[in-house]
């Protein structure tokens, strides 16, 4: 056993990583309007772009100025740029909305910020960017097929764009489409889920992934997870291993502890949403959320996490100050770890100290402690 431990510490074949410019950033979501109005996944539509685009620019300037990282997670909500046919679904793209997305990517490029882009989301049923989950009910095969056609066309245009370091093809699919999150079915108030079986959800994920890889072979794709990979002591990787190039894991926990993902996951992984518990919206409580974020940032490198994207308000609505959550991010990135990470690309596989921690956890597990 001692020989195994020593070999593990110095083995070059350690945790694979996703190439990221900084080890921390923000789960940004989408811009509000300049007046502070939340419009959700409608922000690219012509009716909102004149208000959301200057707000996005101002937010990105603040993020850059206050050192909040060079990776942010952004929700597209592809439905918002689709011209929708009630019977068949996708009937082409709204050209103006698609151009607005291209302009948004230019804004990120101008500031050296990379993006994890969320393609589909099922979260706010009444929103124009919300996924029409009836496409998967078995009674709308044309609508389902046209969603795949929309995915193909969109990714053939944007899939190779270097701004985007990873695509989340569907936000928390097993939670928002399936039964894992134990969400009520509509017409209950949001959030809801149609409660499809794991098989129905996985078949959709497989088809989306295969279409995406054909459209953009060199891009990296994932489906984010909020239920299986963190909360299950023995996660069922068959839910993901044939449909992801990297894992995007969401942690909402007032007392987080990283699992032994180094031993379990054989692909790169990020924490795409990091914050305090969703119960009673603790992630909105700055005292709780900043403490949780601080832990998840400081312990990410030994856990093999490529980057942590922080959820919760990081700066004030009028962009004049950091919140405690934002201060935790900026302070982490300004520290020795953050500076070293920015220079080296933060390769946790190269850290002997991180390997020692991981090996200790494996040994502890083997002896049943």
C-alpha positions as a Markdown table, in Angstrom:
| # | Residue | x | y | z |
|---|---|---|---|---|
| 1 | Unk | 0.0 | 0.0 | 0.0 |
| 2 | Unk | 2.9 | 2.3 | 0.7 |
| 3 | Unk | 4.3 | 1.7 | -2.8 |
| 4 | Unk | 0.9 | 2.6 | -4.3 |
| 5 | Unk | 0.7 | 5.8 | -2.3 |
| 6 | Unk | 4.2 | 6.9 | -3.4 |
| 7 | Unk | 3.5 | 6.0 | -7.0 |
| 8 | Unk | 0.3 | 8.0 | -6.9 |
| 9 | Unk | 2.0 | 11.1 | -5.6 |
| 10 | Unk | 4.6 | 11.3 | -8.3 |
| 11 | Unk | 2.7 | 9.8 | -11.2 |
| 12 | Unk | 2.5 | 12.2 | -14.2 |
| 13 | Unk | -0.8 | 10.7 | -15.2 |
| 14 | Unk | -3.0 | 12.6 | -12.8 |
| 15 | Unk | -6.3 | 14.5 | -13.1 |
| 16 | Unk | -7.0 | 15.8 | -16.6 |
| 17 | Unk | -7.8 | 19.5 | -16.8 |
| 18 | Unk | -9.8 | 21.9 | -18.9 |
| 19 | Unk | -7.6 | 24.7 | -20.3 |
| 20 | Unk | -8.8 | 27.8 | -18.5 |
| 21 | Unk | -7.2 | 31.3 | -18.1 |
| 22 | Unk | -8.0 | 31.6 | -14.4 |
| 23 | Unk | -8.9 | 29.0 | -11.6 |
| 24 | Unk | -12.0 | 31.0 | -10.7 |
| 25 | Unk | -14.6 | 33.2 | -12.3 |
| 26 | Unk | -18.3 | 33.8 | -12.2 |
| 27 | Unk | -21.5 | 31.9 | -13.1 |
| 28 | Unk | -22.7 | 35.2 | -14.6 |
| 29 | Unk | -25.9 | 33.9 | -16.1 |
| 30 | Unk | -27.1 | 36.8 | -18.3 |
| 31 | Unk | -27.2 | 40.6 | -18.1 |
| 32 | Unk | -30.0 | 42.6 | -16.6 |
| 33 | Unk | -31.0 | 45.8 | -18.3 |
| 34 | Unk | -29.2 | 49.0 | -17.5 |
| 35 | Unk | -32.1 | 49.9 | -15.2 |
| 36 | Unk | -31.6 | 46.6 | -13.3 |
| 37 | Unk | -34.6 | 44.7 | -14.8 |
| 38 | Unk | -34.1 | 41.0 | -15.1 |
| 39 | Unk | -35.2 | 39.7 | -18.5 |
| 40 | Unk | -33.8 | 36.2 | -18.3 |
| 41 | Unk | -33.1 | 34.3 | -21.5 |
| 42 | Unk | -34.5 | 37.0 | -23.6 |
| 43 | Unk | -31.5 | 39.2 | -23.4 |
| 44 | Unk | -30.5 | 38.7 | -27.1 |
| 45 | Unk | -33.8 | 39.5 | -28.5 |
| 46 | Unk | -34.2 | 42.8 | -30.4 |
| 47 | Unk | -36.7 | 44.1 | -27.9 |
| 48 | Unk | -34.1 | 43.9 | -25.1 |
| 49 | Unk | -30.7 | 44.2 | -26.7 |
| 50 | Unk | -30.5 | 48.0 | -26.6 |
| 51 | Unk | -30.9 | 47.7 | -22.8 |
| 52 | Unk | -28.9 | 44.5 | -22.1 |
| 53 | Unk | -25.9 | 45.1 | -24.3 |
| 54 | Unk | -24.6 | 48.3 | -22.5 |
| 55 | Unk | -25.3 | 46.5 | -19.2 |
| 56 | Unk | -23.3 | 43.5 | -20.3 |
| 57 | Unk | -20.4 | 45.8 | -21.4 |
| 58 | Unk | -20.5 | 47.6 | -18.0 |
| 59 | Unk | -20.5 | 44.3 | -16.1 |
| 60 | Unk | -17.6 | 43.0 | -18.1 |
| 61 | Unk | -15.6 | 46.2 | -17.5 |
| 62 | Unk | -16.3 | 45.8 | -13.8 |
| 63 | Unk | -15.3 | 42.1 | -13.8 |
| 64 | Unk | -12.1 | 43.0 | -15.6 |
| 65 | Unk | -11.3 | 46.0 | -13.4 |
| 66 | Unk | -11.8 | 44.2 | -10.1 |
| 67 | Unk | -10.1 | 41.0 | -11.0 |
| 68 | Unk | -13.1 | 38.6 | -10.8 |
| 69 | Unk | -11.6 | 36.1 | -13.2 |
| 70 | Unk | -11.4 | 35.6 | -16.9 |
| 71 | Unk | -13.9 | 32.7 | -17.2 |
| 72 | Unk | -17.7 | 33.3 | -16.9 |
| 73 | Unk | -20.6 | 31.0 | -17.6 |
| 74 | Unk | -23.3 | 32.5 | -19.8 |
| 75 | Unk | -26.8 | 31.3 | -20.6 |
| 76 | Unk | -27.8 | 31.6 | -24.2 |
| 77 | Unk | -31.1 | 29.8 | -24.1 |
| 78 | Unk | -31.1 | 29.0 | -27.8 |
| 79 | Unk | -34.9 | 29.1 | -28.0 |
| 80 | Unk | -34.7 | 32.9 | -27.7 |
| 81 | Unk | -33.0 | 33.2 | -31.1 |
| 82 | Unk | -35.3 | 30.7 | -32.8 |
| 83 | Unk | -38.2 | 31.6 | -35.0 |
| 84 | Unk | -40.8 | 29.2 | -33.5 |
| 85 | Unk | -43.5 | 27.3 | -35.4 |
| 86 | Unk | -46.2 | 26.0 | -33.1 |
| 87 | Unk | -46.4 | 22.6 | -34.8 |
| 88 | Unk | -42.8 | 21.9 | -35.8 |
| 89 | Unk | -40.7 | 24.1 | -33.5 |
| 90 | Unk | -37.5 | 25.5 | -35.2 |
| 91 | Unk | -38.3 | 27.4 | -38.3 |
| 92 | Unk | -35.0 | 29.3 | -38.7 |
| 93 | Unk | -33.2 | 31.8 | -36.6 |
| 94 | Unk | -33.9 | 35.4 | -35.8 |
| 95 | Unk | -31.1 | 37.0 | -37.7 |
| 96 | Unk | -30.8 | 40.0 | -35.4 |
| 97 | Unk | -30.7 | 38.0 | -32.2 |
| 98 | Unk | -28.0 | 35.7 | -33.7 |
| 99 | Unk | -26.0 | 38.8 | -34.6 |
| 100 | Unk | -26.4 | 40.1 | -31.1 |
| 101 | Unk | -24.9 | 36.9 | -29.8 |
| 102 | Unk | -21.9 | 37.4 | -32.1 |
| 103 | Unk | -21.6 | 40.9 | -30.8 |
| 104 | Unk | -21.6 | 39.7 | -27.2 |
| 105 | Unk | -18.8 | 37.3 | -28.0 |
| 106 | Unk | -16.8 | 40.3 | -29.4 |
| 107 | Unk | -17.3 | 42.0 | -26.1 |
| 108 | Unk | -15.8 | 39.0 | -24.2 |
| 109 | Unk | -12.9 | 38.9 | -26.7 |
| 110 | Unk | -12.1 | 42.6 | -26.3 |
| 111 | Unk | -11.6 | 42.0 | -22.6 |
| 112 | Unk | -9.8 | 38.6 | -22.8 |
| 113 | Unk | -12.6 | 36.8 | -21.1 |
| 114 | Unk | -13.5 | 33.2 | -22.0 |
| 115 | Unk | -16.9 | 31.7 | -21.8 |
| 116 | Unk | -18.7 | 28.5 | -20.8 |
| 117 | Unk | -21.8 | 28.8 | -22.9 |
| 118 | Unk | -25.1 | 27.2 | -21.9 |
| 119 | Unk | -27.0 | 26.3 | -25.0 |
| 120 | Unk | -30.4 | 25.1 | -23.7 |
| 121 | Unk | -32.2 | 25.7 | -20.4 |
| 122 | Unk | -35.5 | 24.6 | -18.9 |
| 123 | Unk | -36.1 | 26.9 | -16.0 |
| 124 | Unk | -38.7 | 29.6 | -16.6 |
| 125 | Unk | -41.5 | 28.0 | -18.5 |
| 126 | Unk | -43.0 | 31.3 | -19.7 |
| 127 | Unk | -39.7 | 32.7 | -21.0 |
| 128 | Unk | -39.0 | 32.9 | -24.7 |
| 129 | Unk | -35.6 | 31.3 | -24.1 |
| 130 | Unk | -37.0 | 28.3 | -22.3 |
| 131 | Unk | -36.7 | 24.8 | -23.8 |
| 132 | Unk | -40.1 | 23.4 | -25.0 |
| 133 | Unk | -39.9 | 20.1 | -23.2 |
| 134 | Unk | -43.0 | 18.7 | -25.0 |
| 135 | Unk | -40.5 | 18.0 | -27.8 |
| 136 | Unk | -39.4 | 14.9 | -25.8 |
| 137 | Unk | -42.8 | 13.5 | -24.9 |
| 138 | Unk | -42.9 | 11.0 | -27.8 |
| 139 | Unk | -45.7 | 12.8 | -29.5 |
| 140 | Unk | -43.7 | 15.6 | -31.2 |
| 141 | Unk | -41.0 | 13.8 | -33.3 |
| 142 | Unk | -40.7 | 16.7 | -35.8 |
| 143 | Unk | -40.2 | 19.2 | -33.1 |
| 144 | Unk | -37.5 | 17.1 | -31.5 |
| 145 | Unk | -35.8 | 16.6 | -34.9 |
| 146 | Unk | -35.9 | 20.3 | -35.6 |
| 147 | Unk | -34.3 | 21.1 | -32.3 |
| 148 | Unk | -31.4 | 18.9 | -33.4 |
| 149 | Unk | -31.3 | 20.8 | -36.7 |
| 150 | Unk | -31.2 | 24.1 | -34.9 |
| 151 | Unk | -28.3 | 22.8 | -32.7 |
| 152 | Unk | -26.4 | 21.7 | -35.8 |
| 153 | Unk | -26.8 | 25.0 | -37.6 |
| 154 | Unk | -26.0 | 27.2 | -34.6 |
| 155 | Unk | -22.9 | 25.2 | -33.7 |
| 156 | Unk | -21.6 | 25.1 | -37.3 |
| 157 | Unk | -21.5 | 28.9 | -37.0 |
| 158 | Unk | -20.3 | 29.4 | -33.5 |
| 159 | Unk | -19.0 | 26.0 | -32.3 |
| 160 | Unk | -15.3 | 26.7 | -33.2 |
| 161 | Unk | -15.3 | 30.2 | -31.8 |
| 162 | Unk | -12.3 | 30.4 | -29.5 |
| 163 | Unk | -14.1 | 32.7 | -27.1 |
| 164 | Unk | -16.0 | 29.6 | -25.9 |
| 165 | Unk | -13.9 | 27.1 | -24.0 |
| 166 | Unk | -16.8 | 24.8 | -23.3 |
| 167 | Unk | -20.4 | 24.3 | -24.2 |
| 168 | Unk | -23.0 | 23.2 | -21.7 |
| 169 | Unk | -25.5 | 21.6 | -24.1 |
| 170 | Unk | -28.3 | 21.5 | -21.5 |
| 171 | Unk | -28.3 | 23.0 | -18.0 |
| 172 | Unk | -28.9 | 20.4 | -15.3 |
| 173 | Unk | -30.8 | 18.1 | -17.7 |
| 174 | Unk | -31.5 | 15.3 | -15.2 |
| 175 | Unk | -32.8 | 17.9 | -12.7 |
| 176 | Unk | -34.9 | 20.1 | -15.1 |
| 177 | Unk | -36.1 | 17.4 | -17.5 |
| 178 | Unk | -36.0 | 14.3 | -15.3 |
| 179 | Unk | -36.8 | 13.1 | -11.8 |
| 180 | Unk | -33.5 | 13.6 | -10.0 |
| 181 | Unk | -34.4 | 17.0 | -8.6 |
| 182 | Unk | -37.8 | 15.9 | -7.4 |
| 183 | Unk | -39.3 | 19.0 | -8.9 |
| 184 | Unk | -43.1 | 19.3 | -9.4 |
| 185 | Unk | -44.7 | 19.0 | -12.8 |
| 186 | Unk | -46.3 | 22.0 | -14.5 |
| 187 | Unk | -48.6 | 23.8 | -14.1 |
| 188 | Unk | -46.9 | 24.2 | -10.7 |
| 189 | Unk | -44.9 | 27.5 | -10.3 |
| 190 | Unk | -41.3 | 27.4 | -11.6 |
| 191 | Unk | -39.1 | 25.6 | -11.2 |
| 192 | Unk | -40.8 | 22.5 | -12.6 |
| 193 | Unk | -39.8 | 19.4 | -14.5 |
| 194 | Unk | -41.8 | 17.1 | -16.9 |
| 195 | Unk | -40.3 | 14.2 | -14.9 |
| 196 | Unk | -39.1 | 12.2 | -17.8 |
| 197 | Unk | -37.3 | 8.9 | -17.1 |
| 198 | Unk | -33.5 | 8.8 | -17.1 |
| 199 | Unk | -33.7 | 6.9 | -20.4 |
| 200 | Unk | -35.7 | 9.6 | -22.1 |
| 201 | Unk | -33.3 | 12.3 | -20.8 |
| 202 | Unk | -30.2 | 10.3 | -21.7 |
| 203 | Unk | -31.4 | 9.6 | -25.2 |
| 204 | Unk | -31.9 | 13.3 | -25.7 |
| 205 | Unk | -28.5 | 14.1 | -24.3 |
| 206 | Unk | -26.9 | 11.5 | -26.5 |
| 207 | Unk | -28.5 | 12.8 | -29.7 |
| 208 | Unk | -27.6 | 16.4 | -28.8 |
| 209 | Unk | -24.0 | 15.5 | -28.1 |
| 210 | Unk | -23.6 | 13.5 | -31.3 |
| 211 | Unk | -25.1 | 16.4 | -33.4 |
| 212 | Unk | -22.8 | 18.9 | -31.6 |
| 213 | Unk | -19.7 | 16.8 | -32.1 |
| 214 | Unk | -20.4 | 16.5 | -35.8 |
| 215 | Unk | -21.1 | 20.2 | -36.1 |
| 216 | Unk | -18.0 | 21.3 | -34.1 |
| 217 | Unk | -15.5 | 18.4 | -33.8 |
| 218 | Unk | -12.9 | 20.3 | -31.9 |
| 219 | Unk | -15.2 | 22.0 | -29.4 |
| 220 | Unk | -15.7 | 20.6 | -25.9 |
| 221 | Unk | -19.2 | 19.7 | -24.7 |
| 222 | Unk | -20.9 | 18.8 | -21.4 |
| 223 | Unk | -24.2 | 18.6 | -19.6 |
| 224 | Unk | -24.1 | 20.2 | -16.2 |
| 225 | Unk | -25.1 | 18.2 | -13.2 |
| 226 | Unk | -26.6 | 19.3 | -9.8 |
| 227 | Unk | -27.7 | 16.0 | -8.4 |
| 228 | Unk | -25.6 | 13.0 | -9.2 |
| 229 | Unk | -21.9 | 13.8 | -9.1 |
| 230 | Unk | -21.7 | 15.8 | -5.9 |
| 231 | Unk | -24.6 | 14.4 | -3.7 |
| 232 | Unk | -24.3 | 10.7 | -4.6 |
| 233 | Unk | -21.5 | 9.0 | -2.7 |
| 234 | Unk | -21.2 | 6.5 | -5.6 |
| 235 | Unk | -22.3 | 8.5 | -8.6 |
| 236 | Unk | -23.6 | 6.7 | -11.7 |
| 237 | Unk | -21.2 | 7.8 | -14.4 |
| 238 | Unk | -23.2 | 6.0 | -17.0 |
| 239 | Unk | -25.5 | 8.9 | -17.0 |
| 240 | Unk | -22.7 | 11.1 | -18.5 |
| 241 | Unk | -19.6 | 9.2 | -19.6 |
| 242 | Unk | -20.7 | 8.8 | -23.3 |
| 243 | Unk | -22.1 | 12.4 | -23.7 |
| 244 | Unk | -19.5 | 14.7 | -22.1 |
| 245 | Unk | -16.0 | 15.8 | -22.8 |
| 246 | Unk | -15.7 | 17.4 | -19.4 |
| 247 | Unk | -18.0 | 17.6 | -16.3 |
| 248 | Unk | -19.7 | 20.7 | -15.2 |
| 249 | Unk | -20.7 | 20.1 | -11.6 |
| 250 | Unk | -23.0 | 22.4 | -9.5 |
| 251 | Unk | -22.5 | 22.7 | -5.8 |
| 252 | Unk | -25.1 | 24.4 | -3.6 |
| 253 | Unk | -24.2 | 23.5 | 0.0 |
| 254 | Unk | -23.8 | 25.5 | 3.2 |
| 255 | Unk | -21.1 | 23.0 | 4.4 |
| 256 | Unk | -19.4 | 21.8 | 1.2 |
| 257 | Unk | -16.8 | 19.1 | 1.0 |
| 258 | Unk | -15.2 | 18.0 | -2.2 |
| 259 | Unk | -15.7 | 14.3 | -3.1 |
| 260 | Unk | -12.8 | 12.2 | -4.4 |
| 261 | Unk | -13.4 | 13.2 | -8.0 |
| 262 | Unk | -9.7 | 12.5 | -8.8 |
| 263 | Unk | -10.4 | 8.8 | -8.4 |
| 264 | Unk | -13.9 | 8.7 | -9.8 |
| 265 | Unk | -13.8 | 11.0 | -12.9 |
| 266 | Unk | -11.6 | 10.3 | -15.8 |
| 267 | Unk | -12.3 | 13.5 | -17.6 |
| 268 | Unk | -11.7 | 17.2 | -16.7 |
| 269 | Unk | -14.2 | 18.8 | -14.4 |
| 270 | Unk | -15.2 | 22.3 | -13.4 |
| 271 | Unk | -17.6 | 23.6 | -10.7 |
| 272 | Unk | -19.8 | 25.6 | -13.0 |
| 273 | Unk | -22.0 | 26.9 | -10.2 |
| 274 | Unk | -20.7 | 27.3 | -6.7 |
| 275 | Unk | -22.6 | 28.7 | -3.8 |
| 276 | Unk | -24.5 | 28.2 | -0.6 |
| 277 | Unk | -27.7 | 26.1 | -0.4 |
| 278 | Unk | -30.7 | 26.8 | -2.6 |
| 279 | Unk | -32.8 | 26.2 | 0.5 |
| 280 | Unk | -34.2 | 29.5 | 1.6 |
| 281 | Unk | -32.0 | 31.1 | -1.1 |
| 282 | Unk | -28.9 | 30.9 | 1.2 |
| 283 | Unk | -26.8 | 31.8 | -1.9 |
| 284 | Unk | -28.3 | 35.3 | -1.6 |
| 285 | Unk | -27.1 | 35.6 | 2.0 |
| 286 | Unk | -23.7 | 37.2 | 1.6 |
| 287 | Unk | -22.4 | 36.1 | 5.0 |
| 288 | Unk | -23.2 | 32.4 | 4.2 |
| 289 | Unk | -22.4 | 32.5 | 0.5 |
| 290 | Unk | -19.0 | 34.2 | 0.9 |
| 291 | Unk | -17.9 | 31.6 | 3.4 |
| 292 | Unk | -19.0 | 28.7 | 1.2 |
| 293 | Unk | -17.3 | 30.3 | -1.8 |
| 294 | Unk | -14.1 | 30.9 | 0.1 |
| 295 | Unk | -13.9 | 27.2 | 1.0 |
| 296 | Unk | -14.7 | 26.0 | -2.5 |
| 297 | Unk | -12.0 | 28.2 | -4.0 |
| 298 | Unk | -9.3 | 27.4 | -1.5 |
| 299 | Unk | -9.8 | 23.6 | -1.7 |
| 300 | Unk | -10.4 | 23.4 | -5.5 |
| 301 | Unk | -6.8 | 22.7 | -6.5 |
| 302 | Unk | -6.2 | 19.7 | -4.3 |
| 303 | Unk | -9.6 | 18.4 | -5.5 |
| 304 | Unk | -8.5 | 18.6 | -9.2 |
| 305 | Unk | -11.1 | 21.2 | -10.2 |
| 306 | Unk | -10.1 | 23.1 | -13.3 |
| 307 | Unk | -12.0 | 26.3 | -12.4 |
| 308 | Unk | -14.7 | 27.3 | -9.9 |
| 309 | Unk | -17.4 | 29.7 | -11.3 |
| 310 | Unk | -19.1 | 31.4 | -8.4 |
| 311 | Unk | -22.8 | 31.9 | -8.1 |
| 312 | Unk | -24.4 | 34.7 | -6.1 |
| 313 | Unk | -24.1 | 38.5 | -6.5 |
| 314 | Unk | -20.5 | 39.4 | -6.8 |
| 315 | Unk | -20.9 | 43.2 | -7.1 |
| 316 | Unk | -23.5 | 45.8 | -6.3 |
| 317 | Unk | -26.3 | 46.6 | -8.8 |
| 318 | Unk | -24.9 | 50.0 | -9.6 |
| 319 | Unk | -21.3 | 48.5 | -10.0 |
| 320 | Unk | -19.7 | 50.6 | -7.3 |
| 321 | Unk | -18.5 | 47.9 | -4.9 |
| 322 | Unk | -17.7 | 44.3 | -4.5 |
| 323 | Unk | -20.0 | 42.2 | -2.3 |
| 324 | Unk | -18.4 | 39.8 | 0.2 |
| 325 | Unk | -18.8 | 37.0 | -2.4 |
| 326 | Unk | -17.0 | 39.1 | -5.0 |
| 327 | Unk | -14.3 | 40.0 | -2.4 |
| 328 | Unk | -13.7 | 36.3 | -1.9 |
| 329 | Unk | -13.2 | 35.7 | -5.6 |
| 330 | Unk | -11.0 | 38.8 | -6.1 |
| 331 | Unk | -8.9 | 38.0 | -3.0 |
| 332 | Unk | -8.4 | 34.4 | -4.0 |
| 333 | Unk | -7.2 | 35.4 | -7.5 |
| 334 | Unk | -5.0 | 38.2 | -6.2 |
| 335 | Unk | -3.3 | 35.8 | -3.8 |
| 336 | Unk | -0.2 | 33.7 | -4.5 |
| 337 | Unk | -2.3 | 30.8 | -5.7 |
| 338 | Unk | -4.2 | 33.0 | -8.1 |
| 339 | Unk | -1.1 | 34.7 | -9.5 |
| 340 | Unk | 0.7 | 31.4 | -10.0 |
| 341 | Unk | -2.4 | 29.9 | -11.6 |
| 342 | Unk | -2.8 | 32.8 | -14.1 |
| 343 | Unk | 0.9 | 32.4 | -15.2 |
| 344 | Unk | 0.8 | 28.6 | -15.5 |
| 345 | Unk | -2.7 | 27.9 | -16.7 |
| 346 | Unk | -3.2 | 26.3 | -13.3 |
| 347 | Unk | -2.4 | 22.7 | -13.9 |
| 348 | Unk | -3.4 | 20.9 | -10.7 |
| 349 | Unk | -2.0 | 17.7 | -12.1 |
| 350 | Unk | 1.5 | 19.1 | -11.6 |
| 351 | Unk | 1.1 | 19.9 | -8.0 |
| 352 | Unk | 2.8 | 17.4 | -5.6 |
| 353 | Unk | 0.9 | 18.9 | -2.7 |
| 354 | Unk | -2.4 | 18.4 | -4.4 |
| 355 | Unk | -1.5 | 14.8 | -5.2 |
| 356 | Unk | -0.5 | 14.1 | -1.6 |
| 357 | Unk | -3.9 | 15.3 | -0.4 |
| 358 | Unk | -5.7 | 13.2 | -3.0 |
| 359 | Unk | -3.7 | 10.1 | -2.1 |
| 360 | Unk | -4.4 | 10.6 | 1.6 |
| 361 | Unk | -8.1 | 10.7 | 0.8 |
| 362 | Unk | -7.9 | 7.5 | -1.2 |
| 363 | Unk | -5.9 | 5.7 | 1.5 |
| 364 | Unk | -8.5 | 6.9 | 4.1 |
| 365 | Unk | -11.2 | 5.4 | 1.9 |
| 366 | Unk | -9.4 | 2.1 | 1.4 |
| 367 | Unk | -8.9 | 1.6 | 5.2 |
| 368 | Unk | -12.5 | 2.5 | 5.9 |
| 369 | Unk | -11.9 | 5.7 | 7.9 |
